[in-house]
Amino acid sequence: MKNAPLIKLSVSMLLSLAFTPFCSAQASLAGDWQGTVDINGNTLHVVWHAVAAPDGTLTSTFDNVDENLFGIKVKTLSLKGSDLTMSVDDVISINGQDVPIRGNFAGTVSTNGNEVNGTWTQTDPEQPPAEIHFKRGSAVPAPAPAASPGISKGD
């Protein structure tokens, strides 16, 4: 069939055009978002970092500033209209111990694109769902890593 390469090229171009608005919408979320979450009566400050790739897709991480947990990786992110969903499946180090963290965020982006409101549901370690409110803004810088204490031998 002579036209097979042309048909394949046309289909791939149509598919790329179909996904372009999705990528552009995700790229519009790029930046640092500051927020708060209430966990068991404690208000914690969180930062969501969203970085756009040249193709418009995002990579994201979360920081729990008050508990000194930085770089929690977002595994998946989806934006459909104003509905934003993210999932986390990562292992973080707490006091030298590896701790799995899994959960999902479901929220809505405001019409002006500068706020996100939603619910974080953590499944591992399990916690009750918590409301998060993010505002676009500058991030709180991560603190410098603490120096490792020297090892001393007993006498």
Helices and strands as residue ranges (DSSP letters): H 4-27, E 31-39, E 42-52, E 58-64, G 65-67, E 69-80, E 83-94, E 97-109, E 115-124, E 130-136
